[in-house]
């Protein structure tokens, strides 16, 4: 089975989550060709058994316009990764194509695609992670990282402002991370903020900070969709504190067991309770890591995808 992956942006932060699956599939009994330019794509799609659009980022207009017609007229099954809700490459202004498979952790994107009278299998693939075991001291009590400021990050914006209101110290910048001391009830705890658009900790480098945190405070993204943070925090054994998000229970996340779910009106009380019960926080963090180990590693998800492709396409 020959799998041809079309992309121009695997180096971008939003695409590294998808490429991990492809890297693992490379180890399986099939040929995988990654195409980063137009000529390589044209040379390979004619004899492909399956085509995967491996990047959810915007494809170069010239690149996309030249292959969209070829793909849409081909009898070869076409699948697309959708790892970012802001880059809907297969139903945006570009030429839409009929897909045979959508691979995404954002179920509402699939529902948008369906609403356009398209129908195809939906394959669940959350942002891929690897377990991150580290012997470093967990010297950060509360961590906040990721984009903020935009309306779609409403709860995360609220959390940042809430923690700032609890601050009782000057900002201490170390290795581009901002450290503060916050007071909650009768105790003080160490709070770390990775500033918005901090490129030093894009990609996998962020794990070196997450692994030092006891818990990460965040909020679900636009439309309450699942984001990579739930998996990335859990892979490091760090408890995620967040609002409710879609598919939470189906993914194995359980409030009070391996994640802590709250809302704007109860966030302060949740922080106060958790900071007074750090043993409980640690227990939930370890349970979250166990969930990743058993259900959500790159190896597990890539093998599921490969098995589906092999049965559906390779077995024909």
N, C-alpha and C positions, 0 to 999 in steps of 0.2 A: 504494500500500500504506500503510495507516494502522497505525502501531505505537503502542500505548498502554502506557506504563510506569507501574506502580503502586508508589508508595513514600511513606514518611513520613520517611525518615531519610537523604536524600542528603547532608545536611550533616555526618553523623557520619564519623569517621575511617575506619571500616571500609567505608563506602559510596562514598567518593570514587573508589576503584579501579574500581567498576562504572560509575559515571556517566560516566567518561571515554569509555567505549565508546559510550554513548548520545549524548554531545556530538558525537562524530565522525560517527555515523550521521545526525545532524541535517543534515549537509552533503550527504547523498546524496539521490537522487530519491525521497523518500518523506515522509510526514507523521509526525512524532513528537510525541506529546502526553504530557507528564509530569504525573502526578496526585499531588498531595501531600495531598489531603484527600478525604473520602468523596464529597462532592457532585460534584466534578470527575471522580472515578473513575466514578460511576454515570452521569454524562452522556456518557461516552466509550466505555465498554466494550461498549455495545450495538451500535455500528457499527465496531468495531475489526476489523482483519484478523489481528492477532496481539497478544497481551497478554504483556508481560514484567514479572515481579515484579522490579523493579530494585534492591531493597535486600535484603540478607541479614539485616538487623537485625530486631528484634521489631517487628511492626506494631502500631499501637494496637489493642487488643482490639475496640473498637467498629468501627473501620475495617475490620479483617480479617473479623470475623464477618458483617458486612453484605455483603461482596463475595465471600466464599468460596463460598457456595452458588450465586451467579450465575455465577461463573467455572466451577465444577465442572459446571454444567448446560449450559454454552455449547458450541457446536460450534467456536468460535474457538480456534485453537492457543494454548497457554499455555506460556511458558518462564520459567525462574527463574534469576537469578544466585545463586551460592553462593560468597561470597568469604571467609566466616569459618566455621570448623568449630564455633564455639560458638553459632551462631545458625541452626540448621536449620529455617527457617520453614516448610518444606513437608513435614516429617514429624515435627514435635514434638507438643506437646500441643494446638496449635491444630488446627482442622479440616483434615485432610490433603486435598489435591486431586491429581487425576491430571494429571501434567505431560506435555507433548508434547516438551519440550526442557529439558535442564539445561545451564547455562552455568557452568562452574566450573574452577578450577585444582586442586580437591581431589578427586581421583578416588575416594578412599575414601568421600566423601559420596554419590557416585553409586552406589557399590556397596551402601551402606546402603539407599538408596532402592530399588534393585533387589531387595534381600533382603525387602522388604515386598511382593513380588510385583507391583511396578510395572515397566513397561518403557518406555523412551523413548530417543531419540537423546541421546548425550552429546557436547557441543560443548566442545572445549578452549579455554579463554580464561584465560590467566594474569593476575595482577594487572597492569593496564595501566601502562605507563611511557612517558615521553618521554626522549629522549637529553638529557643535561645536560652541555654543554661549558662549562667554566669555565677562565679563565686564572689562577685563584687558586693560590697555592703549596700544594703538598701537604705541609703542616706537621704532619700527624697521622700517625704511623706505624701505630698500631693504634686502631681505633674499635670500640666496642660500643654498640649502641643497640637499643631495643625492650623489650617487656615481659619481666619476669623474676621469679623468686621462686616461681612456681607449679610444681608437680611436672611439668607438661607441658613446661616449659622446662628440663628436666634438664641438657642439655649446655651451654646458655647460662649457667645458674646456675653450673655448674662452671667455665666460662671466666672469669666475673667473679671468682670466688674465686681462681682460678689467677693471674690478672693482679694481683690485690690482693696476693698473696703475693710477687710479683716487684717490688712497688712500693718505691722507695727515696727517695721525696720526700713532702712535704706535698701535700695536695689543693689545686689552684689553680682556683677556680671563675671562669669567664669566660663571660658571656652564658648562664648556666645550663647550661654544659657543664663537667664536672669533668675537669681535666687532671692527670696524674701522670707521673712518670718511672719507667720500669721498667728493670730490668737483666736482660739475657738473655745468658748467656755472658760475654764480655768487653766487651760494648757496652751503651750505654743508649739507650733509645728513648722517644718521647713517646706516651703512651696517653691517649685521651679516652673518657669514659663519659657518654652522655646518660642522665640519671637516669630511672628507671622512672616512667611517668605524667607525663613532662615535656610539658605541653601546648604550649609554645612551638614545639617541633619536631614536632608532629603534622602529618600531611598532607605537602604538598609542601615545607614549610620545611626538612625534614630534609635535603634535597638540598644545601643550602648547607653542611652539615657533612660529609656523605658525600663531596662532591667534593674536600674537603681531605685525605681519608684515603688512605693507600696501600693499606690492607687493612682489612676488617671481619671481626671474629671473632664467630661466632654458632653456633647449633645448629639443627637441623631442629625443627619444631614437634611437637605431639602426633601420634603414629602416623607419624612421619617424613614428614609431608606437606610439599609445597613451600610456601614463604611468599613474600610480596612482597619480602622483603629480597634474595633472590637476583637479582631483576630490577632492583630499585631501586639496589642497589650497582653492578651491572654497567652500568646506564645512565649512571652517573657515572664509569665507568672505574676503579672500585675493586674490588680482588680480594676475593672472599668466601672465608673459611675456615670450614668447617662440617663436620658429619657428613653421611653419605649421606642422600639424600632420594628419595622416590618420583618416578618419571618423569624423573629427572635426565638420563639419556642421551637419551631421546626429545626432550627440550627442547633438546638441543645442548650441554649442559654436560659438559665432559671434564676429569677430574682432571689437574692439571699443565699444562693448556692454557689454560683460561679460568676455572678454579675450583680450590680446594685442598680435598680431602676428607681428613678425619682422624677420630679418635675420642678418647674420654676418656683412653685410655692412651697416646696419641701426640701429644696436643695441645701439650704443653710442647715436645717436640722439633720439632714443626712450626713453632711460633712462633720458636724459636731458629734453625732453618734459614732461614726466610723473612726474618727480620730481618737475617740475614747475607748475603742475596741479594736486595737491593731492586731491582736491575735486572730480575731474573726476575719479581718481584712486579709491577712496572710493565708488563712485557710481557704477563703474564696478564690484568691489568686492562684493557688496551687490547683484547685478544682478546675479553674478556667484553662490552665495549661494542660491538664489531663484531657479536657474536651478537645483541644487542638490536636493533641497526640493521637487520639482515637478516631477523629472524624475529619479534621480540616487541614492536614498538611498538604504541601504541594504534591508530594508523592501520591497520596491517596486520591486527590482530585484529578491529577493528570492520568492516573491509571484508569479511573472511572471514564474519563473522556476517551482515552485510547480504546478501552474495551468496547465502548459504544460505537466508535468509528469502525473498529475492526469487525464487529458483528453486523453493523448496518451497511457498511461500504465494502470493507475488505472481504466479507464473507459472501458477497454477491457472486 
